[in-house]
Amino acid sequence: MSKPDSRAETAARIRRLLDTEGDAVAENTRGFNRGRYESTRELSDYESLKSEARAVKEDAIERLPDLIDDLREAVEARGGHLYVADDAADANEYVREVVAGGNVVKSKSMTTEELELNGALEADGAHVTETDLGEWVLQLADEAPSHIVGPAIHKSREGIADLFAERFDLDGDDRPETAEELTRFAREKLLAEIREADVGVTGANFLTADSGTVALVTSEGNARKTAVVPDTHVAVAGVEKVIPSVEDLAPFVELIGRSGTGQDITSYVSLLTPPVPSPPVRFGDPDVAMAEPGTAAGDGATEPHPDREFHLVLVDNGRLAMREDDDLRETLYCIRCGACSNSCGNFQSVGGHAFGGETYSGGIATGWEAGVEGLDTAAEFNDLCTGCTRCVPACPVEIDIPWINTVVRDRINRGADPGTFDPLVEGLTPDEEPAGLDPAKRLFGNFETLARLGSATAPLSNWGANLGPVRAAMDRWLGVAPERDLPAFERETLVDWFEDRGGPRVSREMARREAVLYPDVYTNHVAVDRGRAAVRTLEALGVRVRVPESAAVGSGRAPLSQGMIETARGKAERCRDALLPELDAGRDVVVIEPSDLAAFEREYGKLLPESDADRLAEGSYEVLEYVFGLLENGADPGGLTGGDGEPVAYHAHCQQRTLDLEAHTVAVLERLGYEVDTSETECCGMAGSFGYKSQYYELSMDVGEPLAEQFGDADRVLASGTSCCEQLDALLGEPAEHPVEAIAPTGR
């Protein structure tokens, strides 16, 4: 059972990071994210490039042992050395022997951060300097990176100026202040270190097995200096960085800069096949050449220079075990671009010092930390992934990052130690989860059961849940934020209303289409008005609608969000059994809640037989998408409620956006005469149960703040998701409506 004080500690830590780092992180990540949209929009073949890049990584990881053998042969044929390290200690020991306590300059490398290589070298007396500007700033500040690509994005320009002044005793005219002055100061300091370096240590964005080529992608050019100025170059990289050939680099060069920082191409793309033919650089008399021309094979030769030494250290450290893990394997496709971080609402507010583990940050960090460090480390931040799926279209290699987070969450749940009363609780709860499950997760994962009970006993259930002592107990033992309004259950469910109303009102003979409106848990028990509006809207467009009791089963989305995979699988099977007969009868499935449709289209492929999942995905539609299709195919909109120029503010649910359905809603509203102001904010911050949890309440509200700023003066606000409406209610102090409520005919 989670301890109440641990939730308070989490909330306090998040509050501190919101106050100290939040503004800088938000400005930088949102800027990167906007840049990604702008840059990828220019690529006509963007989606095919992503598929090509994924195919290369899939093939490389599948053939990894053979590719490592090929890479070894290529490196050793040029006189270099390749070492495969089992773990961090093994890798560090090898590099320590090469460095032998000398002066080291390093370019940015997350793998060396993972190994804690700097500390290992410094323990031998080596002098180590990071040459990436952000990494150097953090080295001076003795801090860990907060982002895979932009390690110091949490630092402001003023903060860096203060740091330089303190560390180098600068004041007055000597103190750099502007970005240009700070950069010039850093360049001079770092060039002095590079001049004195005995060994240069780099990472590698990619390694090609055919030639031993090291691809380095940077924004500053420091990696190139680090690799070629000293006579000894050590490249340290995870085994997953190996790809078959130089030709396979093409899609990655197009995608990595656009995905990470919004650049059409990263400033420096260096392809080195070390040991390189150029001689080591010698600094001294300015009248003397910095490097002696020629090599053993003559001017312009491609053979390695005899004075150069190269070591490639490939790191396993759990990666080969991840390769054999069906669910974590995809993590190895990651090219460390940071797009998942930049696109994530929670990360945009707190950065990697909250949303990250020992080394890695952002959505993909759960897979890396679980595979490299273990579940305990991943558990510290895994709940910050809300499964909103915004990172899915952002990932240049099409990794299903939310599923990795869900799987790891499930493993964390199953590895928890049961408390004194957990075995009793386990026997009383309607789920497939073991003892030890966090009680808040169990509560939210079983929302369907709670909703059925709440409706059956309403309004008493609503009154009792809001009593002061009850809310205090929910806060202390279940972590339900007291600031949040609880759902108010309706005594008459949507299914009850439809049956009492007399069932379908459009005859089969007059119907354009037949559809079953899926009565999701929230619509059926809480937002019944929304369901009624959907029924009336579809009937006004000539659809024969059914809302059967048999279909009133949870999709499994709620338990899935808590990492309760087996419980979710059982609910998915029930949902399939209820809805496939409707499809067999020639009816469409119309879904109001975007997260349920996302479950049908994405997660069901992992929970159900492929054929069942495909059929349900192909036959299901979001309600405004369905309305759009009806209107496009000649349905008369005369029975719907028009806007007559009324302005409305509209926010699309995260998963509605990632399913490319937002445009349908906007088109329908505009067609009916509404003047639509669409949300510039991708995530409202509520994310289902996430915003209800006391330790995340302030973060949730912070994520939604830009939305409040945009829509604060709006007279009428529409939102497509349940959680979005709840969050907007809290942010604006006024109720938001589902778009189908705005266009529905009046009446019962």
VOLOVEX-419821 format. One record per residue (C-alpha): residue in three letters; chain; x negated, y negated, z negated. Coordinates in steps of 0.25 Angstrom, whole numbers. Example, Ala and Ser with C-alpha at 12.3 -4.5 7.8 and 13.67 -1.06 7.14 Angstrom:
ALA  A  -49  18  -31
SER  A  -55  4  -29
This chain:
MET  A  0  0  0
SER  A  -5  -14  3
LYS  A  -9  -22  -9
PRO  A  -2  -35  -10
ASP  A  -15  -43  -13
SER  A  -21  -37  0
ARG  A  -10  -44  8
ALA  A  -13  -57  0
GLU  A  -27  -56  3
THR  A  -25  -54  18
ALA  A  -15  -66  18
ALA  A  -26  -75  11
ARG  A  -37  -70  21
ILE  A  -28  -74  33
ARG  A  -24  -87  27
ARG  A  -39  -91  25
LEU  A  -42  -87  39
LEU  A  -30  -95  45
ASP  A  -35  -107  37
THR  A  -50  -106  40
GLU  A  -51  -99  54
GLY  A  -37  -99  60
ASP  A  -37  -112  68
ALA  A  -50  -109  75
VAL  A  -47  -95  78
ALA  A  -33  -99  83
GLU  A  -39  -110  92
ASN  A  -49  -101  98
THR  A  -41  -88  100
ARG  A  -29  -95  106
GLY  A  -39  -102  115
PHE  A  -45  -89  120
ASN  A  -31  -83  122
ARG  A  -26  -95  130
GLY  A  -39  -94  138
ARG  A  -36  -79  141
TYR  A  -23  -82  146
GLU  A  -28  -93  155
SER  A  -40  -85  160
THR  A  -33  -71  163
ARG  A  -21  -78  170
GLU  A  -31  -81  181
LEU  A  -34  -66  183
SER  A  -24  -61  193
ASP  A  -29  -47  190
TYR  A  -30  -48  174
GLU  A  -22  -36  171
SER  A  -29  -27  181
LEU  A  -42  -32  175
LYS  A  -38  -28  161
SER  A  -34  -14  166
GLU  A  -47  -13  174
ALA  A  -55  -17  161
ARG  A  -47  -7  153
ALA  A  -50  4  163
VAL  A  -65  2  162
LYS  A  -64  2  147
GLU  A  -56  15  147
ASP  A  -65  22  156
ALA  A  -77  17  148
ILE  A  -72  22  135
GLU  A  -68  35  141
ARG  A  -82  37  147
LEU  A  -90  31  136
PRO  A  -100  42  132
ASP  A  -104  43  147
LEU  A  -105  28  149
ILE  A  -114  27  137
ASP  A  -123  37  143
ASP  A  -123  30  156
LEU  A  -126  17  149
ARG  A  -137  23  141
GLU  A  -144  28  154
ALA  A  -142  14  161
VAL  A  -148  7  149
GLU  A  -160  17  147
ALA  A  -163  17  161
ARG  A  -167  2  160
GLY  A  -175  4  148
GLY  A  -164  0  137
HIS  A  -160  8  125
LEU  A  -145  12  122
TYR  A  -141  17  108
VAL  A  -127  22  104
ALA  A  -125  18  89
ASP  A  -116  26  81
ASP  A  -112  15  72
ALA  A  -116  1  67
ALA  A  -127  6  58
ASP  A  -133  14  70
ALA  A  -132  2  79
ASN  A  -138  -7  69
GLU  A  -150  2  66
TYR  A  -153  3  81
VAL  A  -153  -12  83
ARG  A  -161  -15  70
GLU  A  -172  -6  76
VAL  A  -172  -14  89
VAL  A  -172  -28  82
ALA  A  -182  -24  71
GLY  A  -179  -37  63
GLY  A  -181  -47  74
ASN  A  -173  -59  79
VAL  A  -160  -55  86
VAL  A  -150  -63  94
LYS  A  -136  -58  96
SER  A  -125  -61  105
LYS  A  -111  -59  101
SER  A  -107  -44  99
MET  A  -96  -39  91
THR  A  -102  -25  91
THR  A  -114  -30  83
GLU  A  -104  -37  74
GLU  A  -98  -23  72
LEU  A  -111  -18  68
GLU  A  -115  -29  59
LEU  A  -128  -29  67
ASN  A  -133  -43  63
GLY  A  -134  -39  48
ALA  A  -141  -26  51
LEU  A  -152  -33  59
GLU  A  -153  -44  49
ALA  A  -155  -33  38
ASP  A  -168  -30  45
GLY  A  -172  -45  46
ALA  A  -168  -48  60
HIS  A  -164  -62  63
VAL  A  -150  -61  71
THR  A  -143  -72  78
GLU  A  -130  -72  85
THR  A  -131  -80  98
ASP  A  -116  -81  101
LEU  A  -111  -94  96
GLY  A  -99  -89  88
GLU  A  -107  -77  82
TRP  A  -118  -87  78
VAL  A  -109  -96  71
LEU  A  -103  -84  63
GLN  A  -117  -79  60
LEU  A  -120  -92  54
ALA  A  -107  -92  46
ASP  A  -109  -78  42
GLU  A  -95  -74  48
ALA  A  -89  -63  56
PRO  A  -83  -65  70
SER  A  -68  -68  71
HIS  A  -66  -65  85
ILE  A  -72  -55  95
VAL  A  -76  -65  105
GLY  A  -76  -78  98
PRO  A  -82  -74  84
ALA  A  -82  -88  78
ILE  A  -68  -93  84
HIS  A  -64  -95  69
LYS  A  -75  -106  68
SER  A  -72  -121  71
ARG  A  -82  -130  78
GLU  A  -82  -138  65
GLY  A  -85  -126  57
ILE  A  -96  -121  66
ALA  A  -102  -135  65
ASP  A  -102  -134  50
LEU  A  -108  -121  50
PHE  A  -120  -125  59
ALA  A  -122  -137  50
GLU  A  -123  -129  38
ARG  A  -131  -117  43
PHE  A  -141  -127  50
ASP  A  -141  -138  41
LEU  A  -136  -148  51
ASP  A  -130  -162  49
GLY  A  -129  -175  55
ASP  A  -132  -176  70
ASP  A  -138  -162  69
ARG  A  -124  -156  66
PRO  A  -117  -150  79
GLU  A  -102  -153  79
THR  A  -97  -152  93
ALA  A  -95  -138  100
GLU  A  -106  -142  110
GLU  A  -116  -146  98
LEU  A  -113  -134  91
THR  A  -115  -125  103
ARG  A  -128  -132  106
PHE  A  -133  -131  92
ALA  A  -130  -116  92
ARG  A  -137  -114  106
GLU  A  -150  -120  101
LYS  A  -150  -111  88
LEU  A  -146  -98  96
LEU  A  -156  -101  107
ALA  A  -167  -102  96
GLU  A  -163  -88  91
ILE  A  -163  -82  105
ARG  A  -177  -87  108
GLU  A  -182  -80  95
ALA  A  -174  -67  97
ASP  A  -181  -53  98
VAL  A  -168  -46  101
GLY  A  -155  -49  107
VAL  A  -143  -42  103
THR  A  -130  -42  112
GLY  A  -117  -35  112
ALA  A  -111  -30  126
ASN  A  -98  -33  131
PHE  A  -99  -22  141
LEU  A  -110  -11  144
THR  A  -110  -5  158
ALA  A  -114  10  158
ASP  A  -119  10  173
SER  A  -130  0  171
GLY  A  -132  -3  156
THR  A  -127  -18  159
VAL  A  -123  -26  146
ALA  A  -112  -36  149
LEU  A  -112  -48  139
VAL  A  -100  -57  140
THR  A  -102  -70  132
SER  A  -98  -85  132
GLU  A  -112  -91  128
GLY  A  -123  -83  135
ASN  A  -129  -80  122
ALA  A  -128  -65  125
ARG  A  -137  -66  137
LYS  A  -148  -74  130
THR  A  -147  -63  118
ALA  A  -149  -52  128
VAL  A  -160  -57  137
VAL  A  -169  -67  129
PRO  A  -175  -57  119
ASP  A  -182  -45  124
THR  A  -173  -35  117
HIS  A  -158  -34  119
VAL  A  -149  -26  111
ALA  A  -135  -24  115
VAL  A  -125  -18  105
ALA  A  -111  -14  110
GLY  A  -100  -4  107
VAL  A  -100  8  115
GLU  A  -87  4  121
LYS  A  -94  -7  129
VAL  A  -99  2  139
ILE  A  -92  2  153
PRO  A  -95  10  165
SER  A  -101  0  175
VAL  A  -105  -15  178
GLU  A  -93  -15  188
ASP  A  -83  -12  176
LEU  A  -87  -25  170
ALA  A  -79  -33  180
PRO  A  -65  -33  173
PHE  A  -71  -36  159
VAL  A  -79  -48  164
GLU  A  -66  -54  170
LEU  A  -58  -51  157
ILE  A  -67  -53  145
GLY  A  -68  -68  145
ARG  A  -54  -70  149
SER  A  -49  -61  138
GLY  A  -58  -66  127
THR  A  -59  -81  129
GLY  A  -51  -85  141
GLN  A  -64  -87  150
ASP  A  -63  -83  164
ILE  A  -76  -76  162
THR  A  -85  -76  150
SER  A  -96  -87  151
TYR  A  -108  -76  151
VAL  A  -106  -62  157
SER  A  -120  -56  156
LEU  A  -123  -42  162
LEU  A  -136  -37  157
THR  A  -143  -24  160
PRO  A  -153  -23  150
PRO  A  -165  -23  148
VAL  A  -164  -34  157
PRO  A  -175  -38  168
SER  A  -177  -52  163
PRO  A  -189  -54  153
PRO  A  -186  -58  139
VAL  A  -186  -73  137
ARG  A  -198  -80  131
PHE  A  -197  -93  125
GLY  A  -209  -102  123
ASP  A  -216  -113  131
PRO  A  -206  -120  140
ASP  A  -216  -120  151
VAL  A  -217  -105  151
ALA  A  -206  -96  157
MET  A  -196  -91  147
ALA  A  -198  -77  153
GLU  A  -208  -70  161
PRO  A  -203  -68  175
GLY  A  -203  -54  181
THR  A  -201  -40  176
ALA  A  -208  -27  177
ALA  A  -201  -25  191
GLY  A  -203  -40  196
ASP  A  -195  -52  197
GLY  A  -180  -50  198
ALA  A  -181  -36  193
THR  A  -169  -29  187
GLU  A  -178  -19  179
PRO  A  -178  -22  164
HIS  A  -189  -31  159
PRO  A  -200  -23  152
ASP  A  -199  -33  140
ARG  A  -185  -31  137
GLU  A  -178  -21  128
PHE  A  -163  -17  127
HIS  A  -155  -9  118
LEU  A  -140  -6  119
VAL  A  -133  -1  107
LEU  A  -120  5  109
VAL  A  -112  6  96
ASP  A  -102  17  93
ASN  A  -97  13  79
GLY  A  -84  20  80
ARG  A  -81  17  95
LEU  A  -83  31  100
ALA  A  -73  36  90
MET  A  -63  25  94
ARG  A  -65  31  108
GLU  A  -59  44  104
ASP  A  -48  37  97
ASP  A  -36  36  106
ASP  A  -30  23  99
LEU  A  -43  15  96
ARG  A  -50  19  109
GLU  A  -44  7  116
THR  A  -52  -2  107
LEU  A  -65  2  114
TYR  A  -59  -5  127
CYS  A  -60  -18  120
ILE  A  -70  -28  127
ARG  A  -70  -38  114
CYS  A  -64  -50  121
GLY  A  -55  -55  110
ALA  A  -42  -56  118
CYS  A  -34  -48  107
SER  A  -39  -58  97
ASN  A  -36  -71  105
SER  A  -22  -66  108
CYS  A  -18  -62  94
GLY  A  -10  -72  86
ASN  A  -15  -67  73
PHE  A  -30  -67  77
GLN  A  -28  -81  83
SER  A  -24  -86  68
VAL  A  -34  -78  60
GLY  A  -45  -73  69
GLY  A  -54  -61  67
HIS  A  -58  -63  53
ALA  A  -44  -58  49
PHE  A  -40  -51  62
GLY  A  -53  -42  63
GLY  A  -61  -32  56
GLU  A  -76  -30  53
THR  A  -80  -34  67
TYR  A  -68  -35  77
SER  A  -56  -44  77
GLY  A  -43  -46  84
GLY  A  -33  -35  89
ILE  A  -43  -26  94
ALA  A  -51  -26  81
THR  A  -42  -16  75
GLY  A  -47  -5  85
TRP  A  -62  -9  83
GLU  A  -62  -10  68
ALA  A  -54  3  66
GLY  A  -64  10  76
VAL  A  -77  4  71
GLU  A  -74  0  56
GLY  A  -62  8  52
LEU  A  -47  7  49
ASP  A  -50  -1  36
THR  A  -56  -12  43
ALA  A  -45  -12  54
ALA  A  -35  -12  43
GLU  A  -39  -26  38
PHE  A  -34  -33  50
ASN  A  -26  -23  58
ASP  A  -12  -29  54
LEU  A  -16  -42  61
CYS  A  -13  -36  74
THR  A  2  -37  75
GLY  A  4  -29  88
CYS  A  9  -41  96
THR  A  2  -36  108
ARG  A  -3  -50  112
CYS  A  -17  -44  113
VAL  A  -13  -33  123
PRO  A  -12  -41  136
ALA  A  -24  -49  131
CYS  A  -34  -37  130
PRO  A  -42  -36  143
VAL  A  -43  -21  142
GLU  A  -29  -19  138
ILE  A  -31  -13  124
ASP  A  -18  -10  116
ILE  A  -24  -18  104
PRO  A  -10  -17  96
TRP  A  -10  -2  97
ILE  A  -24  -1  92
ASN  A  -20  -10  80
THR  A  -7  -1  78
VAL  A  -15  12  78
VAL  A  -25  7  68
ARG  A  -14  1  59
ASP  A  -8  15  59
ARG  A  -21  21  55
ILE  A  -23  11  44
ASN  A  -9  14  39
ARG  A  -12  29  39
GLY  A  -25  27  32
ALA  A  -19  19  21
ASP  A  -20  25  7
PRO  A  -6  27  1
GLY  A  -2  20  -12
THR  A  5  26  -24
PHE  A  19  25  -18
ASP  A  16  26  -3
PRO  A  19  41  -2
LEU  A  33  38  -8
VAL  A  35  26  2
GLU  A  30  35  13
GLY  A  41  45  11
LEU  A  52  34  10
THR  A  48  27  23
PRO  A  54  30  37
ASP  A  40  30  44
GLU  A  29  39  48
GLU  A  18  32  40
PRO  A  10  37  29
ALA  A  8  33  15
GLY  A  -1  21  13
LEU  A  6  12  24
ASP  A  6  -3  20
PRO  A  20  -5  15
ALA  A  22  -18  23
LYS  A  19  -10  36
ARG  A  29  1  31
LEU  A  39  -10  29
PHE  A  38  -16  42
GLY  A  36  -3  50
ASN  A  49  2  45
PHE  A  57  -11  48
GLU  A  67  -3  55
THR  A  71  5  42
LEU  A  71  -9  35
ALA  A  80  -15  45
ARG  A  90  -4  45
LEU  A  91  -5  30
GLY  A  91  -20  30
SER  A  103  -20  40
ALA  A  111  -10  33
THR  A  110  -18  20
ALA  A  111  -32  25
PRO  A  113  -43  20
LEU  A  108  -37  7
SER  A  95  -32  12
ASN  A  92  -46  17
TRP  A  96  -53  4
GLY  A  88  -43  -4
ALA  A  75  -44  5
ASN  A  74  -59  3
LEU  A  75  -59  -12
GLY  A  63  -65  -19
PRO  A  58  -53  -26
VAL  A  60  -44  -14
ARG  A  52  -54  -5
ALA  A  41  -54  -16
ALA  A  40  -39  -16
MET  A  40  -38  -1
ASP  A  28  -48  -1
ARG  A  20  -41  -12
TRP  A  22  -27  -8
LEU  A  26  -27  7
GLY  A  19  -40  11
VAL  A  31  -46  17
ALA  A  29  -61  18
PRO  A  38  -69  9
GLU  A  38  -80  19
ARG  A  45  -72  30
ASP  A  60  -71  31
LEU  A  64  -57  31
PRO  A  73  -51  43
ALA  A  87  -52  39
PHE  A  94  -39  43
GLU  A  108  -39  50
ARG  A  119  -30  44
GLU  A  124  -28  58
THR  A  113  -23  67
LEU  A  113  -25  82
VAL  A  117  -11  85
ASP  A  129  -13  75
TRP  A  133  -26  82
PHE  A  132  -19  96
GLU  A  141  -8  91
ASP  A  151  -16  84
ARG  A  152  -25  96
GLY  A  156  -13  105
GLY  A  144  -9  112
PRO  A  140  -13  126
ARG  A  149  -24  132
VAL  A  144  -23  147
SER  A  150  -11  154
ARG  A  142  -2  162
GLU  A  149  -6  175
MET  A  146  -20  173
ALA  A  131  -19  167
ARG  A  119  -23  175
ARG  A  111  -15  166
GLU  A  112  -6  153
ALA  A  103  -9  142
VAL  A  100  -4  127
LEU  A  96  -16  118
TYR  A  86  -10  109
PRO  A  90  -14  95
ASP  A  76  -16  89
VAL  A  76  -16  74
TYR  A  75  -31  72
THR  A  86  -34  82
ASN  A  95  -23  77
HIS  A  94  -27  62
VAL  A  89  -41  61
ALA  A  90  -50  74
VAL  A  104  -44  78
ASP  A  108  -57  84
ARG  A  96  -56  94
GLY  A  101  -42  98
ARG  A  115  -47  100
ALA  A  110  -58  109
ALA  A  102  -48  117
VAL  A  115  -39  119
ARG  A  123  -51  123
THR  A  112  -56  133
LEU  A  111  -43  140
GLU  A  126  -41  141
ALA  A  128  -55  147
LEU  A  118  -50  158
GLY  A  126  -38  161
VAL  A  119  -28  153
ARG  A  126  -16  146
VAL  A  119  -16  132
ARG  A  118  -5  122
VAL  A  113  -7  108
PRO  A  113  8  103
GLU  A  111  12  88
SER  A  102  23  94
ALA  A  92  12  99
ALA  A  91  5  86
VAL  A  78  11  82
GLY  A  65  4  79
SER  A  55  4  91
GLY  A  43  7  81
ARG  A  37  -7  83
ALA  A  38  -10  68
PRO  A  30  2  63
LEU  A  20  1  75
SER  A  17  -14  70
GLN  A  13  -8  57
GLY  A  4  3  63
MET  A  15  14  59
ILE  A  13  22  72
GLU  A  20  35  69
THR  A  32  27  64
ALA  A  32  19  76
ARG  A  31  31  85
GLY  A  44  37  78
LYS  A  51  24  80
ALA  A  47  24  95
GLU  A  52  38  97
ARG  A  65  34  91
CYS  A  66  22  100
ARG  A  63  30  112
ASP  A  73  40  109
ALA  A  83  29  108
LEU  A  80  21  120
LEU  A  76  31  131
PRO  A  90  36  132
GLU  A  94  22  134
LEU  A  84  21  146
ASP  A  89  35  151
ALA  A  103  29  151
GLY  A  99  18  160
ARG  A  98  7  150
ASP  A  87  -3  148
VAL  A  81  -5  134
VAL  A  81  -20  130
VAL  A  72  -24  119
ILE  A  73  -37  111
GLU  A  61  -36  102
PRO  A  48  -37  111
SER  A  40  -29  101
ASP  A  49  -17  103
LEU  A  48  -18  118
ALA  A  33  -19  116
ALA  A  34  -6  108
PHE  A  41  1  119
GLU  A  32  -4  130
ARG  A  18  -3  123
GLU  A  18  5  110
TYR  A  28  16  114
GLY  A  18  21  124
LYS  A  9  25  112
LEU  A  21  30  103
LEU  A  29  38  113
PRO  A  27  47  125
GLU  A  23  39  137
SER  A  35  42  145
ASP  A  45  38  134
ALA  A  37  25  132
ASP  A  36  21  146
ARG  A  51  23  148
LEU  A  55  15  136
ALA  A  45  4  141
GLU  A  50  3  155
GLY  A  65  3  151
SER  A  64  -8  140
TYR  A  65  -23  141
GLU  A  64  -35  132
VAL  A  77  -42  131
LEU  A  74  -55  139
GLU  A  66  -47  149
TYR  A  78  -39  152
VAL  A  87  -52  152
PHE  A  77  -58  162
GLY  A  78  -45  171
LEU  A  93  -46  171
LEU  A  93  -60  175
GLU  A  83  -58  186
ASN  A  92  -47  191
GLY  A  104  -55  192
ALA  A  111  -55  179
ASP  A  119  -67  176
PRO  A  114  -76  165
GLY  A  127  -84  164
GLY  A  131  -76  151
LEU  A  118  -80  144
THR  A  115  -92  135
GLY  A  107  -103  143
GLY  A  98  -113  138
ASP  A  103  -125  146
GLY  A  89  -131  144
GLU  A  87  -128  130
PRO  A  73  -128  125
VAL  A  68  -115  118
ALA  A  55  -111  112
TYR  A  52  -96  116
HIS  A  41  -87  109
ALA  A  39  -73  115
HIS  A  36  -62  107
CYS  A  21  -57  108
GLN  A  25  -43  114
GLN  A  35  -50  123
ARG  A  23  -58  129
THR  A  14  -46  130
LEU  A  25  -38  137
ASP  A  26  -50  147
LEU  A  40  -53  143
GLU  A  40  -67  138
ALA  A  43  -73  152
HIS  A  56  -66  153
THR  A  61  -73  141
VAL  A  57  -86  146
ALA  A  63  -84  160
VAL  A  76  -80  154
LEU  A  77  -92  145
GLU  A  73  -102  156
ARG  A  83  -95  165
LEU  A  94  -98  155
GLY  A  90  -112  154
TYR  A  81  -113  142
GLU  A  69  -122  141
VAL  A  58  -112  136
ASP  A  46  -116  128
THR  A  38  -103  127
SER  A  28  -101  115
GLU  A  14  -104  117
THR  A  11  -94  105
GLU  A  10  -80  108
CYS  A  12  -74  94
CYS  A  22  -80  84
GLY  A  14  -73  73
MET  A  25  -64  67
ALA  A  22  -51  74
GLY  A  33  -43  68
SER  A  30  -39  54
PHE  A  17  -46  53
GLY  A  22  -59  50
TYR  A  30  -53  38
LYS  A  18  -48  31
SER  A  13  -58  20
GLN  A  -2  -57  23
TYR  A  1  -61  37
TYR  A  12  -71  36
GLU  A  3  -84  36
LEU  A  -5  -78  48
SER  A  8  -75  55
MET  A  13  -89  53
ASP  A  0  -95  58
VAL  A  1  -87  71
GLY  A  15  -93  73
GLU  A  11  -107  70
PRO  A  8  -111  85
LEU  A  22  -106  88
ALA  A  28  -114  78
GLU  A  20  -126  83
GLN  A  26  -124  97
PHE  A  40  -121  93
GLY  A  41  -130  81
ASP  A  50  -140  88
ALA  A  59  -130  96
ASP  A  74  -130  94
ARG  A  75  -116  98
VAL  A  65  -105  98
LEU  A  66  -91  104
ALA  A  57  -79  102
SER  A  57  -65  107
GLY  A  53  -57  96
THR  A  58  -54  82
SER  A  45  -58  75
CYS  A  44  -70  83
CYS  A  58  -75  79
GLU  A  54  -73  65
GLN  A  41  -80  66
LEU  A  47  -92  73
ASP  A  58  -93  62
ALA  A  47  -94  52
LEU  A  38  -103  60
LEU  A  49  -113  64
GLY  A  60  -111  53
GLU  A  70  -109  64
PRO  A  76  -96  69
ALA  A  70  -92  83
GLU  A  79  -84  93
HIS  A  77  -72  102
PRO  A  78  -77  117
VAL  A  90  -68  119
GLU  A  97  -75  108
ALA  A  96  -88  116
ILE  A  101  -82  129
ALA  A  112  -73  124
PRO  A  127  -76  126
THR  A  134  -80  113
GLY  A  144  -70  107
ARG  A  144  -56  100
